[in-house]
Amino acid sequence: MKIALITGASSGLGRDYALAADRDGIYDEIWVVARRRERLQELELDCRTPVRPFALDLTERSAIAVLYGALEAADCEVGMLVNAAGFAKFGNCDDMTLEEVDSMIELNCRALVDLTQVCLKRMGRGGRIIQVASSASFIPMPGLNVYAASKAFVRSYTRALRFELRGRGIRTTAVCPVWIKTEFVQVARDTANGQTVKHTWPQLSSKHVVRWSRLINRINYPIATCCITGALMRIVSKVIPDSLMMWIWEGLRRI
Ligand SMILES: NC(=O)c1ccc[n+]([C@@H]2O[C@H](COP(=O)([O-])OP(=O)(O)OC[C@H]3O[C@@H](n4cnc5c(N)ncnc54)[C@H](OP(=O)(O)O)[C@@H]3O)[C@@H](O)[C@H]2O)c1
């Protein structure tokens, strides 16, 4: 049995990756992971491929054990892994609770790495790994500090992973888009100082990001920015020092 495993599938990008995997028509099952079970169950109705929902909080280490156990029990091949679960909280260091910063790191970094490790053992030639990072990974971002750092981790981790996997026929891509119209900003603003980042534009559609990132992964390119703004951010961040980029961001986030 060949499966696609997608985290964060209860909304936004994860949900659209699941629908796209369904359209691929090559997976025997799509395993979807998020905390809101009812949203995952709605996906079952929207897909022709059988969907197996896992209502799990990925910030808890036991969630990985549950997924590992299910993979072992099913003895299946993982054809595609998409790590889309993630969240941000806007605010400076004084605004953030320990719980907020810890769970951002747990979900955006630790759970992503753990699940990749677990799935790689069951992935053969032709396998695909899509790790959702962010254009926030390109520069240090005051007011979005821990989130941007967590996504820099994802991008760096994914690039080196891709290098390690060369010759194994596994396509690995880090997705680094700008703002997207999902529940993300609403979650990010729900904190002590949610207006720390005032503007969230331009906003891409989730379907556009999924379409482009899947295409970029199909041609086995390491980074998918999915739009001109993201591509420019990537290039500019390579030539302008971080100290200057942070001042530019500091101005932009107040507009
Ligand atoms: N939207 C943007 O502007 C933007 C830009 C660049 C990158 N990204 C990245 O894109 C990815 C997808 O975000 P999105 O835009 O689609 O936002 P979203 O609509 O808020 O989706 C986030 C997903 O993560 C899941 N999730 C959150 N906490 C979780 C937890 N503790 N355990 C398991 N699942 C959890 C949510 O499901 P439950 O709440 O049901 O658990 C939801 O399915 C994230 O990694 C985000 O960092 C977003």
The ligand as an SDF file (V2000), in Angstrom:
LIG
                    3D

 48 52  0  0  0  0  0  0  0  0999 V2000
   -0.4880   31.7200    5.5380 N   0  0  0  0  0  0  0  0  0  0  0  0
    0.6750   32.3310    5.4220 C   0  0  0  0  0  0  0  0  0  0  0  0
    0.7420   33.5810    5.2870 O   0  0  0  0  0  0  0  0  0  0  0  0
    1.9430   31.5160    5.3980 C   0  0  0  0  0  0  0  0  0  0  0  0
    3.0820   32.0540    4.7700 C   0  0  0  0  0  0  0  0  0  0  0  0
    4.2530   31.3010    4.7220 C   0  0  0  0  0  0  0  0  0  0  0  0
    4.2650   30.0320    5.2950 C   0  0  0  0  0  0  0  0  0  0  0  0
    3.1520   29.5300    5.9140 N   0  0  0  0  0  0  0  0  0  0  0  0
    3.2390   28.1900    6.5020 C   0  0  0  0  0  0  0  0  0  0  0  0
    2.2820   27.3720    5.8560 O   0  0  0  0  0  0  0  0  0  0  0  0
    1.9460   26.2830    6.7100 C   0  0  0  0  0  0  0  0  0  0  0  0
    0.4560   26.0910    6.6500 C   0  0  0  0  0  0  0  0  0  0  0  0
   -0.1770   27.2100    7.2340 O   0  0  0  0  0  0  0  0  0  0  0  0
   -1.5440   27.7870    6.6460 P   0  0  0  0  0  0  0  0  0  0  0  0
   -1.2360   29.0870    6.0140 O   0  0  0  0  0  0  0  0  0  0  0  0
   -2.2360   26.7530    5.8570 O   0  0  0  0  0  0  0  0  0  0  0  0
   -2.2790   28.1180    8.0250 O   0  0  0  0  0  0  0  0  0  0  0  0
   -3.5520   27.4660    8.7060 P   0  0  0  0  0  0  0  0  0  0  0  0
   -4.7240   27.5790    7.7980 O   0  0  0  0  0  0  0  0  0  0  0  0
   -3.6440   28.1100   10.0510 O   0  0  0  0  0  0  0  0  0  0  0  0
   -3.1720   25.9270    8.8560 O   0  0  0  0  0  0  0  0  0  0  0  0
   -2.3110   25.4590    9.8480 C   0  0  0  0  0  0  0  0  0  0  0  0
   -2.5230   23.9760   10.0130 C   0  0  0  0  0  0  0  0  0  0  0  0
   -1.6460   23.4950   11.0410 O   0  0  0  0  0  0  0  0  0  0  0  0
   -2.4120   22.7070   11.9390 C   0  0  0  0  0  0  0  0  0  0  0  0
   -1.8710   22.7710   13.2950 N   0  0  0  0  0  0  0  0  0  0  0  0
   -1.6760   23.8830   14.0420 C   0  0  0  0  0  0  0  0  0  0  0  0
   -1.2300   23.5410   15.2640 N   0  0  0  0  0  0  0  0  0  0  0  0
   -1.1430   22.1700   15.2660 C   0  0  0  0  0  0  0  0  0  0  0  0
   -0.7540   21.2240   16.2440 C   0  0  0  0  0  0  0  0  0  0  0  0
   -0.3510   21.5940   17.4720 N   0  0  0  0  0  0  0  0  0  0  0  0
   -0.7980   19.9040   15.9370 N   0  0  0  0  0  0  0  0  0  0  0  0
   -1.2120   19.5150   14.6880 C   0  0  0  0  0  0  0  0  0  0  0  0
   -1.5820   20.3670   13.7360 N   0  0  0  0  0  0  0  0  0  0  0  0
   -1.5530   21.6790   14.0130 C   0  0  0  0  0  0  0  0  0  0  0  0
   -3.8050   23.3170   11.9010 C   0  0  0  0  0  0  0  0  0  0  0  0
   -4.7740   22.3520   12.2860 O   0  0  0  0  0  0  0  0  0  0  0  0
   -5.5220   22.3060   13.7140 P   0  0  0  0  0  0  0  0  0  0  0  0
   -5.7260   23.7090   14.1770 O   0  0  0  0  0  0  0  0  0  0  0  0
   -6.7900   21.5720   13.3860 O   0  0  0  0  0  0  0  0  0  0  0  0
   -4.6170   21.5150   14.5790 O   0  0  0  0  0  0  0  0  0  0  0  0
   -3.9440   23.6260   10.4280 C   0  0  0  0  0  0  0  0  0  0  0  0
   -4.3730   22.4870    9.7330 O   0  0  0  0  0  0  0  0  0  0  0  0
    2.5070   26.6300    8.0910 C   0  0  0  0  0  0  0  0  0  0  0  0
    3.6540   25.8640    8.3110 O   0  0  0  0  0  0  0  0  0  0  0  0
    2.8620   28.1090    7.9790 C   0  0  0  0  0  0  0  0  0  0  0  0
    3.9380   28.4280    8.8090 O   0  0  0  0  0  0  0  0  0  0  0  0
    1.9960   30.2400    5.9610 C   0  0  0  0  0  0  0  0  0  0  0  0
  1  2  1  0
  2  3  2  0
  2  4  1  0
  4  5  1  0
  4 48  2  0
  5  6  2  0
  6  7  1  0
  7  8  2  0
  8  9  1  0
  8 48  1  0
  9 10  1  0
  9 46  1  0
 10 11  1  0
 11 12  1  0
 11 44  1  0
 12 13  1  0
 13 14  1  0
 14 15  2  0
 14 16  1  0
 14 17  1  0
 17 18  1  0
 18 19  2  0
 18 20  1  0
 18 21  1  0
 21 22  1  0
 22 23  1  0
 23 24  1  0
 23 42  1  0
 24 25  1  0
 25 26  1  0
 25 36  1  0
 26 27  1  0
 26 35  1  0
 27 28  2  0
 28 29  1  0
 29 30  1  0
 29 35  2  0
 30 31  1  0
 30 32  2  0
 32 33  1  0
 33 34  2  0
 34 35  1  0
 36 37  1  0
 36 42  1  0
 37 38  1  0
 38 39  2  0
 38 40  1  0
 38 41  1  0
 42 43  1  0
 44 45  1  0
 44 46  1  0
 46 47  1  0
M  CHG  2   8   1  16  -1
M  END
$$$$
